[in-house]
Amino acid sequence: LREAERQAKAGRLRLWREYVPPQAASELLGRVVEVVSGDTLVVADAANNETRYSLSSIRCPRMGREPEPYAAEAKEALRRLLIGKKVRVTPEYHRSFEGQGGGVQERLFAAVLFDKADRNAAEVLVAEGLASVSKHGGAEERSAHYDALCDAEADAIAAKKGMHSGAPPKKGAAVTDLSLPASKERAKSFLSNFTRGGKLRGVVQYVLSGSRLKVLLLKDHCLVTLALVGVRCPACARRDSPSSGEPFGDEALAATRAACLQREVEVEIESVNDKTGVFNGTLTLPDKRNLSLVLLEAGLASRFGAAADRSVHAADLAKSEGVAKAAGLKVWEDYSEEAAAEEAAANAAAAASEMEPIPDAQKQRVELTLTEIADGAHFYAHVAGDDTVARLHAKLASACAGPPPAMAFEPKVGAVCAARFSQDNEWYRAKVTKRDKGSYTVFFLDYGNCDVVSAERVRPLDPTLAPSVLSAQAVECRLAHLIVDEPSSEDGEEAALLLGDAAWGKTVVARVEDRASGVLLVTLFDAAQSCVNEKLVAAGLARVEKGVARRAEPLVAALREHEAAAKKGHVGMWRYGDIEEDDAHEFGFRRPAPAPAPKGNPWKK
């Protein structure tokens, strides 16, 4: 009957003489590049033009933020069925829907056939109980395979398959999302497990750029961000930025997306970035090709950094890049060996000049007042004469003057808050470092000291006073190239006392020798312009680092003269001989850990 009706429509007979058939695109052959949901997919034609289609006359459970039952199962079934495969798409009708933003969206519905037997993807889903057949009105367009879909649905209902079983879907293992910024610390703990596992099976969930992807590791049920080790692709355009990206960036993104999006791949993880939690490794495509080599050979990537040379695939990476260079492909279109050699020579010369010693007269000097002594070579200070801290305290006092918040405030470890110091009952900005049965160990950002406070002595911090608005006012400093013992030891306590006698409560001058991870490495001068670094070494309370950079050699040479005199005089740590001959713990010398001051430290704010 439907076939007879279709013929009548085509001939515009009687009832259908004014019938206008829907405008649909012609049939095409393409490849499925993405599965959006259980009934929606993206197909690329021979020219790599992508079109989104919904399967005609069926409806799968919706995904959304809270997926409906069997939504994930339907999407996974369609992914396994079609991703990366050639299909024949027959567009059948359009529908208009109201979009999330209130606008009207046009959706193209089509029959998607695959395999040599021209199996209908919609019929497969309906037969497994993962989709239901849409109930069309009398004049509505429908799939040419509607009768077969209805028969498949009847069979699925009789067999109580999928959504017709009356039971919820089986719950799989929960996925641990290590790709979130908040999970970077947790990501480090998974590294040893991933590296021991060798090649890990996974599914690419999202392609961020040509060389960065999100992969779901199937065995460990972890979602990770993977950066191809030792390979850099040009930056692609971003939706949240008007920038168009670098040349060939979008092409590299498209190549990676076409090669592996939603495909089952193998991942070999080598390391993790401590700052971002991004894993570095190699990705093997379903056809056993190395994605890094594919991008390099196409001229869509270049080797990057020392990681390329350390990689287990270093030789293959170099060879693939050489092929693209020789052919002048993509990013190597304007490459010249002579220009590259000149640039490398210039960079080497610049690096060498940076290693040359800087005259003391050209180094930065700053006046400081100490706020906390962590040990004999580690302290925090304020810049002398800066009234920022006073103004900050006035704002904090005003913000915390009112009654406590109605709801209990329970900051997590790592959170920044306002905390009331136990010795003066004043409010200061603090970071929670530990929670323990209603008490909090906090680190005061603007002074460098620690305290243990009860729950009623912490409050939310006014957003206008957050560290992102006004940076921490305590300047962290270390005496350049000196090593002292921990304050709990006899020599360590003597070193801290000497530093306190020379600098506490006074305005001192710090000459900045270098910077390391936000810490100033300084030479400190007291009010009499005597060098505190040299005093500590001469008293045998500090020793000089070995293996320093060339630019620090003049400074270290002077310190070593004082160290030699202390050794000869058997003072301080040298009283029983040269401890550097054996740095074991029985000699009483341990390198201090770069951590906040111990709770029992006597040198408080």
GIURUR-V463784 format. One record per residue. SS is DSSP state (A for helix, B for strand, O for the rest). NEAR is the number of other ideal C-beta (glycine too) atoms within 8 Angstrom. D_LAST is the distance of its C-alpha to the last C-alpha in Angstrom with 2 decimals. Layout:
BEGIN
[[SS NEAR D_LAST] [SS NEAR D_LAST]]
END
This chain:
BEGIN
[[O 4 90.78] [A 7 87.54] [A 6 89.13] [A 7 92.14] [A 8 89.87] [A 9 88.01] [A 8 91.37] [A 11 92.42] [A 10 89.24] [A 7 89.79] [A 7 93.38] [O 8 92.42] [O 7 95.23] [A 5 96.01] [A 5 92.81] [A 10 90.81] [O 7 92.70] [O 5 89.74] [O 7 87.14] [O 4 84.50] [O 6 82.73] [O 8 78.95] [O 4 77.83] [O 10 76.20] [O 6 75.52] [O 5 77.93] [O 7 77.49] [B 9 75.24] [B 9 74.23] [B 12 70.56] [B 9 67.65] [B 13 65.03] [B 12 61.60] [B 9 59.47] [B 13 59.84] [B 8 58.06] [B 12 59.14] [O 14 61.99] [O 13 64.51] [B 10 63.08] [B 13 62.90] [B 12 62.80] [B 15 65.74] [B 11 66.00] [O 10 69.45] [O 5 70.89] [O 4 69.21] [O 8 65.79] [O 6 65.87] [B 8 64.06] [B 11 65.34] [B 10 63.99] [B 14 66.59] [B 10 66.69] [B 16 69.23] [O 14 72.26] [O 13 73.08] [B 15 70.27] [B 7 66.91] [O 14 64.08] [O 11 61.16] [O 8 58.43] [O 9 55.13] [O 7 52.54] [O 2 49.03] [O 4 50.62] [O 9 53.67] [O 9 56.84] [O 8 58.31] [O 13 59.91] [A 15 58.43] [A 9 56.48] [A 11 59.51] [A 16 61.81] [A 14 59.61] [A 8 59.27] [A 13 63.04] [A 15 63.82] [A 10 61.36] [A 6 63.03] [A 10 66.41] [A 13 66.15] [O 12 63.10] [O 8 64.30] [O 9 67.96] [B 7 70.81] [B 14 72.05] [B 11 74.81] [B 14 73.63] [B 9 76.17] [B 12 74.72] [B 13 76.43] [B 10 75.00] [B 10 72.15] [B 7 70.20] [B 7 67.97] [B 7 64.87] [B 6 62.24] [O 8 58.99] [O 3 55.48] [O 4 54.88] [O 5 58.12] [O 6 60.28] [B 7 63.38] [B 8 63.20] [B 7 66.26] [B 10 66.52] [B 12 69.17] [B 14 70.70] [B 13 72.57] [B 13 74.17] [B 15 72.43] [B 12 74.72] [B 12 73.81] [O 6 75.47] [O 3 79.07] [O 4 80.23] [O 8 78.52] [B 9 76.50] [B 12 74.94] [A 14 71.14] [A 17 71.29] [A 12 73.96] [A 11 71.96] [A 17 68.97] [A 16 71.25] [A 10 73.06] [O 10 69.82] [O 14 68.89] [O 13 65.93] [O 13 67.48] [B 8 69.88] [B 12 72.81] [O 8 72.48] [O 3 75.07] [O 9 76.69] [O 4 78.83] [O 4 82.47] [O 3 82.09] [O 6 78.76] [O 6 78.65] [O 10 77.78] [O 12 77.60] [O 8 80.85] [O 12 79.89] [A 12 79.37] [A 7 82.02] [A 9 80.56] [A 16 77.11] [A 9 78.59] [A 8 80.36] [A 11 77.20] [A 11 75.30] [A 8 78.09] [A 9 77.95] [A 14 74.15] [A 9 74.46] [A 6 77.22] [A 8 75.21] [O 8 72.04] [O 9 69.95] [A 10 66.39] [A 9 65.76] [A 10 69.17] [O 8 68.26] [O 4 66.55] [O 4 63.59] [O 4 60.16] [O 8 59.48] [O 4 58.04] [O 3 54.27] [O 5 53.08] [O 4 49.85] [O 5 46.74] [O 8 45.50] [B 8 41.93] [B 8 40.81] [O 14 38.70] [O 9 39.35] [O 6 36.78] [A 6 33.51] [A 4 31.62] [A 11 33.52] [A 11 32.44] [A 7 30.38] [A 9 33.30] [A 13 35.76] [A 10 34.41] [A 7 35.34] [A 11 38.92] [A 12 39.44] [A 7 40.80] [A 8 43.21] [A 12 44.48] [A 8 45.00] [A 6 46.87] [O 9 49.14] [O 5 50.79] [B 8 52.48] [B 14 51.39] [B 10 53.70] [B 12 52.32] [B 10 53.29] [B 14 51.95] [B 9 50.71] [B 7 49.68] [B 12 49.87] [B 7 46.94] [B 12 48.32] [O 14 50.77] [O 13 48.41] [B 11 46.04] [B 13 47.20] [B 13 46.22] [B 14 48.04] [B 11 48.54] [B 14 48.80] [O 9 51.57] [O 7 50.99] [O 11 47.25] [O 11 47.43] [B 11 44.49] [B 12 44.32] [B 12 42.71] [B 13 42.37] [B 15 44.27] [B 11 44.17] [B 15 47.13] [O 13 45.78] [O 15 46.44] [B 15 48.22] [B 8 47.38] [B 15 49.55] [O 13 49.54] [O 7 47.36] [O 13 49.45] [O 9 49.47] [O 7 47.07] [O 4 47.98] [O 3 44.80] [O 6 45.28] [O 3 48.24] [O 6 48.05] [O 4 51.10] [O 10 49.32] [O 7 50.49] [O 5 54.16] [O 11 55.41] [A 15 52.20] [A 9 54.12] [A 9 56.92] [A 17 54.63] [A 13 53.20] [A 9 56.78] [A 13 57.88] [A 17 55.10] [A 10 55.67] [A 9 59.41] [A 10 59.02] [A 13 56.68] [O 12 55.54] [O 9 56.06] [O 12 57.82] [B 6 57.29] [B 14 55.73] [B 9 54.24] [B 15 50.66] [B 12 49.38] [B 14 45.56] [B 10 44.03] [B 10 40.28] [B 11 37.60] [O 10 35.24] [O 6 31.66] [O 5 30.44] [O 8 33.30] [O 16 34.87] [O 10 38.24] [B 16 40.62] [B 13 42.65] [B 13 46.20] [B 14 49.93] [B 17 52.16] [B 12 55.82] [O 13 58.15] [O 8 60.86] [O 4 63.42] [O 5 61.36] [O 8 60.34] [B 11 56.86] [A 14 55.35] [A 17 53.47] [A 12 56.78] [A 12 58.58] [A 17 56.18] [A 17 56.24] [A 9 60.04] [O 11 60.36] [O 14 58.25] [O 14 55.69] [B 15 52.79] [B 8 51.64] [B 11 49.87] [O 8 46.15] [A 6 43.69] [A 5 43.66] [A 11 43.81] [A 14 47.50] [A 7 48.24] [A 7 46.38] [O 12 48.14] [O 6 50.97] [O 11 53.17] [A 11 52.27] [A 6 55.92] [A 9 57.22] [A 16 54.58] [A 10 55.57] [A 8 59.25] [A 12 59.01] [A 11 57.08] [A 8 59.71] [A 10 62.47] [A 15 60.93] [A 9 60.29] [A 6 63.88] [A 8 65.22] [O 8 62.92] [O 9 61.90] [A 10 59.53] [A 13 56.23] [A 11 58.22] [O 8 60.84] [O 4 59.75] [O 10 58.51] [O 6 59.63] [A 6 59.03] [A 6 59.19] [A 8 56.58] [A 9 54.33] [A 8 54.71] [A 8 53.89] [A 8 50.75] [A 8 49.63] [A 8 50.29] [A 8 48.30] [A 8 45.32] [A 8 45.54] [A 8 45.69] [A 8 42.65] [A 8 40.69] [A 8 41.89] [A 7 40.85] [A 7 37.30] [O 8 37.20] [O 8 38.27] [O 9 35.73] [O 7 34.29] [O 6 34.50] [A 6 31.22] [A 4 32.31] [A 5 32.39] [O 10 28.89] [O 5 26.18] [B 8 23.76] [B 8 20.61] [B 11 18.33] [B 14 14.58] [B 11 11.38] [B 12 8.74] [B 12 5.37] [B 14 5.44] [B 14 8.48] [B 12 10.67] [B 14 13.59] [O 17 15.56] [O 12 16.68] [B 12 14.18] [B 11 11.02] [B 13 9.72] [B 12 10.19] [B 11 11.67] [B 9 15.28] [O 8 15.78] [O 5 17.92] [O 8 17.50] [O 6 17.46] [A 8 17.32] [A 10 13.80] [A 7 15.00] [A 8 18.20] [A 13 16.69] [A 11 14.73] [A 8 18.07] [A 11 19.97] [A 14 17.76] [A 10 18.11] [A 7 21.80] [A 10 22.27] [O 10 20.78] [O 5 22.44] [O 3 25.61] [O 2 26.68] [O 5 25.59] [O 7 27.92] [O 2 31.26] [O 4 31.03] [O 5 28.52] [O 11 25.76] [O 5 25.33] [O 9 23.43] [O 7 24.42] [O 7 22.46] [O 5 21.50] [O 8 21.60] [B 10 19.17] [B 15 18.54] [B 15 16.57] [B 16 14.36] [B 12 13.26] [O 13 9.86] [O 8 11.18] [O 7 9.23] [O 4 10.17] [O 6 12.86] [O 8 12.22] [B 12 13.41] [B 14 11.87] [B 15 13.78] [B 14 13.57] [B 10 15.99] [B 16 17.63] [B 9 17.90] [B 7 19.83] [B 8 21.99] [B 7 23.27] [O 3 25.61] [O 5 24.03] [B 10 20.37] [B 14 18.19] [B 13 15.57] [B 15 13.58] [B 11 11.60] [B 16 9.70] [O 13 11.86] [O 11 10.33] [O 11 6.82] [O 14 8.05] [O 13 6.40] [B 12 9.01] [B 12 10.31] [B 9 13.95] [B 12 15.41] [B 7 19.05] [A 10 21.45] [A 5 21.53] [A 8 17.83] [B 15 18.50] [B 11 20.78] [O 8 22.52] [O 10 20.98] [O 10 23.21] [A 6 25.06] [A 6 24.70] [A 12 20.90] [O 10 21.30] [O 9 19.95] [O 3 23.63] [O 7 23.86] [O 8 20.58] [O 4 18.97] [O 7 15.32] [O 12 13.61] [O 14 11.23] [B 10 13.71] [B 10 13.96] [B 15 15.51] [B 11 17.43] [B 16 19.35] [O 12 22.84] [O 12 25.29] [B 15 23.43] [B 9 23.16] [O 14 21.15] [O 13 21.28] [O 8 18.85] [O 12 16.19] [O 7 18.36] [O 9 21.24] [A 5 22.02] [A 14 22.12] [A 15 19.00] [A 10 16.99] [A 12 18.79] [A 16 18.01] [A 14 14.21] [A 8 14.66] [A 14 16.97] [A 15 14.71] [A 10 12.00] [A 7 14.98] [A 13 16.30] [A 12 13.52] [O 10 10.29] [O 4 10.60] [O 9 13.75] [B 8 15.48] [B 15 16.81] [B 11 19.50] [B 15 19.53] [B 12 23.04] [B 12 23.31] [B 11 25.72] [B 7 25.77] [B 8 24.17] [B 6 24.21] [O 4 23.59] [O 5 21.17] [B 10 19.19] [B 10 19.70] [B 13 21.27] [B 12 20.80] [B 12 22.00] [B 15 19.45] [B 11 20.83] [O 11 19.30] [O 6 20.47] [O 4 23.77] [O 6 24.30] [O 9 24.26] [B 8 23.55] [A 16 20.54] [A 13 22.15] [A 11 25.32] [A 11 23.71] [A 17 22.29] [A 16 25.69] [A 10 27.68] [O 11 25.89] [O 13 26.78] [O 13 23.23] [O 13 23.64] [B 10 26.78] [B 12 28.07] [O 9 28.77] [O 4 32.44] [O 3 34.35] [O 8 32.40] [O 6 33.96] [A 7 36.52] [A 9 34.56] [A 13 31.89] [A 10 34.53] [A 7 34.51] [A 12 30.77] [A 12 31.04] [A 8 34.19] [A 9 32.47] [A 14 29.73] [A 9 32.50] [A 8 34.21] [A 11 31.26] [A 11 31.12] [A 8 34.86] [A 9 34.51] [A 14 31.83] [A 10 34.15] [A 6 37.07] [A 8 35.33] [O 8 34.08] [O 9 30.55] [A 10 27.45] [A 11 28.13] [A 13 31.63] [O 7 32.74] [O 6 35.00] [O 6 36.27] [O 6 35.56] [A 13 33.36] [A 6 34.08] [A 5 37.57] [O 6 36.22] [O 6 32.77] [O 5 33.47] [A 6 30.93] [A 4 32.96] [A 9 31.86] [O 10 28.26] [O 9 27.03] [O 7 25.65] [O 4 24.30] [O 11 20.78] [O 4 20.72] [O 5 18.81] [O 3 16.68] [O 7 13.13] [O 11 11.15] [O 6 13.16] [O 6 12.57] [O 5 12.88] [O 12 10.56] [O 4 9.53] [O 11 6.91] [O 7 3.78] [O 9 0.00]]
END
